[in-house]
Amino acid sequence: MTSSERGTPYVGPRPFAREDAQRFFGRTRELGEVFSLVAAHRTVLLYGETGTGKTSLVQAGLLPFFANEGFVVLPVARVGLGAGANAYVSSVLSSWLSDASSSLSAALAAFRMTRQDEETTPYLAIFDQFEELFTSYSGRQSEYRREFFKQVAEAQEADSRLRVLLVMREDFLASLEPFAHFLADEMQTRYRLERVQPAAAIEMVVGPLVHSGYSFEQEAVESLVHDLAGAEGAVEPSLLQVVCYRLFSRLPAERTVITKADVEFYGDSDQALEAFYEDALAAVVRQTGVSEGRLREWFEKSLVTEYGTRAMVVQGVRETAGIPNVAVEFMVNCYLLRVEMRNGVRWYELTHDRLIGPVRSSNERWRGARVASTAQQSARRGLLQRLQQWRQGLRSRGPKGSDSEGR
């Protein structure tokens, strides 16, 4: 029996949810700093690169933290899930109330009527994945975005206890600037969520095991974290979860103390990242219809240099280096790619240098399997052709002895 049959304490590539709060570690400093900003300012912008764990911080960290500090936190809302005249507004309304209200301020008032809070109780509205304001509903224009910000501002004016936390990807900051003046504090209060340093990464690894009956030897966890650290020494939280999830799911259940040898054998980071890459490719193929071969070639030729380092590609109008932008954006959401803004232009690259080797080895195995499959199909066709020729020869001779008897 493997430990996966008991359930793994790691979430893998998906974000943490609120029910995962007991296994969310390594962000104590960030939680305290974000809380202090929200407590002191009416509007706070939380941003960061893809894969730094913004949604995880909100769901498993900030929600219980603010609740413990006496805040009433409205249901976390997103602006990209609505319908109607202004889908941005309706998306938030559907999160806050089951029945749609005419405006955000009316929805907030209705929400408060369902509670018996003191007059001084602070309220917090969190808008997660706020970049959807610029990526969803291509038919909507700036007027809908302006209307959305006006309604948020009206809700803030109607109740001074309301705090607003916007959570978004860093590469969309420039798109947000034209609307900053609508909100209280003009969105000047900002917090950048960084990748984690080794000490915090170790806490992310060992923390979820505290009450599980399992533990890491110090050398083992240090080796695991060191292997995933980038050139600047920081670790991508999403990749860390991928590797830990695979390690624990393959570990024999009777192995309660995880050694460096276990990390190397059961938690090989290259194998874990290969599986992560392949699963993400399969999801992109299902969602977008772009062929797997085309995607694999794109990764190897456009995102990796001939020297084995990461390359960057610039976003085009509809395609990026030959791949539809919708597929590229999906790969960003799968944590395969990250975005960097340069002079208002979007550039894409692999999320981590550690993906280069797994991408290459996975592609090589995939090509080998294709060649083998093609050879098998060719051999099968040759065999069928020879069988058909043999049958045709039998038919052309007719029954045994018929030619001589006819003469």
C-alpha positions in Angstrom: 0.0 0.0 0.0 1.3 3.5 -0.8 0.6 6.7 1.1 -1.6 7.9 -1.7 -4.2 5.5 -0.6 -4.4 7.4 2.7 -4.5 10.7 0.9 -1.7 13.2 0.5 -1.2 16.3 2.6 -0.1 18.3 -0.4 -2.5 19.9 -3.0 -0.4 19.4 -6.1 -0.8 21.8 -9.0 -4.2 23.2 -7.9 -4.5 26.3 -5.7 -5.2 25.8 -2.0 -8.9 26.1 -1.0 -10.3 27.5 2.3 -10.7 23.9 3.6 -6.9 23.5 3.1 -6.1 26.1 5.7 -4.7 23.6 8.2 -2.0 22.5 5.7 -1.1 26.0 4.4 2.3 27.1 5.7 5.2 29.3 4.8 3.4 32.7 4.4 3.1 34.0 8.0 5.0 37.2 7.2 2.9 37.9 4.1 -0.3 37.3 6.0 0.6 39.8 8.7 1.8 42.4 6.2 -1.3 42.2 4.0 -3.6 42.4 7.1 -1.8 45.5 8.3 -2.3 47.2 4.9 -5.9 46.3 4.6 -6.6 47.4 8.2 -5.0 50.8 7.5 -6.2 51.5 3.9 -9.5 51.2 2.2 -8.2 49.8 -1.0 -5.3 47.4 -1.4 -3.8 45.8 -4.5 -2.2 42.4 -4.1 -0.3 41.3 -7.1 2.4 38.9 -8.2 3.7 36.6 -11.0 2.0 33.5 -12.1 2.7 30.6 -9.8 3.5 32.7 -6.6 0.3 31.5 -5.0 -2.0 34.5 -4.8 -5.3 32.5 -4.8 -3.8 30.1 -2.3 -2.8 33.0 0.0 -6.4 34.4 -0.3 -8.3 31.2 0.2 -6.2 29.3 2.8 -4.5 32.2 4.4 -6.3 35.5 4.3 -9.9 34.3 4.7 -9.3 32.6 8.1 -6.8 35.2 9.2 -9.2 38.1 8.7 -12.1 36.2 10.2 -10.0 35.6 13.3 -9.2 39.4 13.5 -12.9 40.3 13.6 -13.5 41.1 9.9 -16.6 40.1 8.1 -15.3 38.8 4.8 -17.8 38.8 1.9 -17.7 35.7 -0.4 -14.6 35.9 -2.6 -15.8 37.2 -5.9 -14.5 37.1 -9.5 -15.5 39.4 -12.3 -15.2 36.9 -15.1 -18.1 34.6 -14.3 -21.2 36.7 -15.0 -23.8 37.4 -17.6 -26.1 40.3 -18.4 -25.7 43.9 -19.4 -22.6 44.3 -17.3 -21.2 40.9 -16.7 -18.5 42.2 -14.4 -21.0 43.5 -12.0 -23.4 40.5 -12.3 -20.5 38.2 -11.6 -19.8 39.8 -8.2 -23.5 40.0 -7.4 -23.9 36.3 -8.0 -21.1 35.6 -5.5 -22.4 37.9 -2.8 -26.2 37.1 -3.0 -28.2 34.3 -4.6 -30.6 36.9 -6.0 -29.2 39.6 -8.2 -29.4 43.2 -6.8 -29.4 46.4 -8.9 -25.9 47.5 -7.7 -22.9 46.5 -5.6 -23.8 48.9 -2.8 -27.4 47.5 -2.7 -26.0 44.0 -2.6 -23.7 45.0 0.3 -26.6 46.6 2.2 -28.7 43.4 1.7 -25.9 41.3 2.9 -25.5 43.3 6.1 -29.2 43.0 6.7 -28.8 39.2 7.0 -26.3 39.7 9.9 -26.3 41.2 13.4 -22.9 42.9 13.4 -21.8 45.8 15.5 -21.6 49.2 13.8 -17.8 49.2 13.9 -17.4 45.7 12.4 -15.2 46.1 9.3 -16.2 44.4 6.1 -13.8 43.1 3.4 -14.6 42.5 -0.3 -12.0 40.4 -2.1 -11.9 40.3 -5.9 -9.7 37.4 -6.9 -8.1 36.8 -10.3 -9.0 40.5 -11.1 -7.1 40.3 -14.4 -10.3 38.8 -15.7 -11.6 42.4 -16.0 -9.3 42.6 -19.0 -9.4 39.0 -20.3 -13.1 38.1 -20.2 -16.0 39.2 -22.4 -14.1 40.5 -25.4 -17.2 42.3 -26.6 -17.2 44.5 -23.5 -15.5 47.9 -23.7 -14.1 50.3 -21.2 -17.5 51.7 -20.4 -18.4 48.5 -18.6 -15.2 48.5 -16.7 -15.7 52.1 -15.7 -19.2 51.3 -14.5 -17.9 48.5 -12.4 -15.3 50.7 -10.7 -18.0 53.4 -10.1 -20.1 50.8 -8.4 -17.2 49.7 -6.2 -16.5 53.4 -5.3 -20.2 54.0 -4.5 -20.2 51.0 -2.1 -17.1 52.4 -0.4 -18.7 55.8 -0.1 -21.9 54.3 1.3 -20.0 52.6 4.1 -16.6 53.7 5.5 -16.2 50.2 7.1 -15.8 48.5 3.7 -12.3 47.5 2.7 -11.5 46.3 -0.8 -8.7 43.9 -1.7 -7.9 43.4 -5.4 -5.8 40.3 -6.3 -4.3 40.1 -9.8 -1.4 39.0 -12.0 1.4 41.4 -12.2 1.4 41.6 -16.0 -2.0 43.4 -16.0 -1.0 46.3 -13.7 -0.7 48.7 -16.6 -4.2 47.9 -17.8 -5.5 48.8 -14.3 -3.9 52.3 -14.1 -6.6 54.2 -16.1 -9.2 53.2 -13.5 -7.2 53.8 -10.3 -8.8 57.2 -9.7 -12.2 55.7 -9.2 -11.4 54.0 -5.9 -10.5 55.2 -2.4 -6.7 55.8 -2.1 -6.5 55.5 -5.9 -5.0 52.0 -5.5 -1.7 53.4 -4.3 -1.4 50.8 -1.5 0.1 47.7 -3.1 1.7 44.5 -2.0 3.8 42.3 -4.3 3.7 38.6 -3.5 7.1 37.0 -4.1 8.3 33.5 -4.6 9.4 31.9 -1.3 12.9 31.8 0.1 14.3 28.4 1.2 13.3 28.7 4.9 9.7 29.4 4.0 9.8 26.6 1.3 11.0 24.1 4.0 8.1 25.2 6.2 5.7 24.6 3.3 7.1 21.0 3.0 7.2 19.9 6.6 4.3 21.9 8.0 1.5 19.7 6.4 3.1 16.6 7.9 2.9 17.7 11.6 0.0 15.6 12.5 0.2 13.0 9.7 2.6 10.5 11.3 5.2 11.3 8.6 8.3 13.5 8.8 11.3 14.5 6.8 14.9 14.2 7.7 16.5 17.6 7.6 19.0 16.7 4.9 16.1 15.3 2.8 13.9 18.4 2.9 16.9 20.7 2.3 17.9 18.7 -0.7 14.4 18.8 -2.1 14.1 22.6 -1.7 17.6 23.3 -3.0 16.9 21.3 -6.2 13.9 23.5 -6.9 15.5 26.9 -6.1 16.0 29.2 -9.0 19.1 31.2 -9.8 18.2 33.8 -7.2 17.5 31.1 -4.6 13.7 31.5 -4.5 11.3 28.7 -5.0 8.1 28.6 -7.0 5.3 27.4 -4.6 3.3 25.8 -7.3 6.2 23.6 -8.5 7.1 22.8 -4.9 3.6 21.4 -4.4 3.8 19.4 -7.6 7.0 17.6 -6.5 5.8 17.1 -2.9 2.5 15.7 -4.1 4.2 13.1 -6.4 6.7 12.2 -3.7 4.1 11.5 -1.1 1.7 9.7 -3.4 4.5 7.2 -4.4 6.0 6.7 -0.9 5.3 3.3 0.7 2.8 3.9 3.6 5.1 2.1 6.1 7.9 4.6 5.3 7.1 7.3 7.9 10.5 9.1 8.0 11.4 10.5 4.6 15.1 10.3 3.8 17.2 11.9 1.2 17.3 8.5 -0.6 13.4 8.5 -0.6 13.4 12.0 -2.1 15.8 10.9 -4.9 13.9 7.6 -5.6 10.2 8.5 -5.0 10.3 12.3 -5.4 12.6 12.7 -8.4 11.9 16.3 -9.4 12.5 15.7 -13.1 10.0 12.9 -13.2 7.5 15.0 -11.2 7.9 17.9 -13.5 7.7 15.7 -16.6 4.4 14.4 -15.4 3.2 17.9 -14.6 4.2 19.1 -18.1 2.5 16.1 -19.8 -0.7 16.6 -17.8 -0.8 20.3 -18.6 -0.3 19.6 -22.3 -3.2 17.1 -22.3 -5.4 19.7 -20.7 -4.4 22.3 -23.3 -5.2 19.9 -26.1 -8.6 19.1 -24.6 -9.5 22.7 -24.1 -8.1 24.3 -27.2 -7.8 21.6 -29.9 -4.2 22.5 -30.6 -2.3 19.3 -31.5 0.1 17.8 -28.9 2.9 17.6 -31.4 2.6 21.2 -32.3 2.6 22.2 -28.7 5.7 20.1 -27.8 7.6 21.5 -30.8 6.7 25.0 -29.7 8.0 24.5 -26.2 11.3 23.0 -27.4 12.0 25.4 -30.2 10.5 28.6 -29.0 10.9 28.5 -25.2 14.3 26.8 -24.9 17.5 28.1 -26.5 20.1 25.9 -28.3 22.2 26.4 -25.2 19.6 24.9 -22.9 18.4 28.1 -21.3 15.0 29.7 -21.2 13.9 31.8 -24.2 11.1 34.4 -24.3 8.5 34.9 -27.0 6.5 38.0 -27.5 2.7 37.9 -27.8 1.3 38.6 -31.2 -2.1 39.9 -32.2 -3.8 36.4 -32.4 -0.9 34.0 -32.1 2.4 33.8 -30.1 5.2 32.2 -32.2 2.6 30.2 -34.1 0.4 29.1 -31.2 -3.1 30.7 -30.7 -3.1 33.1 -27.8 -6.0 31.4 -26.2 -3.8 28.3 -25.8 -0.9 30.3 -24.5 -3.0 31.9 -21.9 -4.4 28.5 -20.8 -0.8 27.4 -20.3 -0.2 30.4 -18.1 -3.2 29.3 -16.0 -1.7 25.8 -15.8 1.5 27.3 -14.4 3.6 26.1 -17.3 4.3 29.7 -18.4 4.8 33.0 -16.8 4.3 36.5 -18.2 6.7 39.5 -18.1 5.7 42.9 -19.3 8.3 45.0 -21.1 7.3 48.4 -22.4 3.7 47.4 -22.4 4.3 44.2 -24.4 3.7 40.7 -23.0 6.5 38.2 -23.2 6.2 34.5 -22.2 8.7 32.1 -20.8 8.8 28.8 -18.9 7.8 29.3 -15.2 11.1 27.8 -14.0 14.5 26.8 -15.4 13.9 23.4 -13.8 11.3 22.7 -16.5 13.8 22.7 -19.3 15.2 19.2 -18.8 11.8 17.6 -18.2 10.4 19.3 -21.3 13.2 18.0 -23.4 13.2 14.4 -22.0 9.4 14.2 -22.2 9.5 15.3 -25.8 12.3 12.9 -26.7 10.3 10.0 -25.2 7.2 11.1 -27.0 9.0 11.2 -30.3 10.5 7.8 -29.7 7.1 6.4 -29.0 5.7 7.9 -32.2 8.6 6.5 -34.2 8.1 3.1 -32.7 4.3 3.3 -33.3 4.9 4.3 -36.9 7.3 1.4 -37.4 4.8 -1.0 -36.0 2.1 0.3 -38.2 4.4 0.0 -41.2 5.3 -3.6 -40.4 1.6 -4.4 -39.9 0.7 -2.9 -43.2 3.6 -4.9 -44.9 2.3 -8.1 -43.3 -1.2 -7.4 -44.5 0.0 -6.6 -48.0 1.9 -9.9 -48.2 -1.1 -11.8 -46.8 -3.3 -10.2 -49.5 -0.8 -11.1 -52.2 -0.7 -14.7 -51.0 -4.5 -14.9 -51.0 -4.7 -13.4 -54.5 -2.1 -16.0 -55.7 -4.3 -18.8 -54.3 -7.4 -17.4 -56.1 -5.5 -17.0 -59.4 -4.5 -20.7 -59.4 -8.0 -21.9 -58.7 -8.8 -25.3 -57.3 -5.9 -27.8 -57.1 -5.3 -29.4 -60.5 -7.9 -27.3 -62.4 -5.4 -25.8 -64.9 -4.1 -29.2 -66.1 -7.5 -30.7 -66.3 -8.8 -27.9 -68.4 -6.1 -28.5 -71.0 
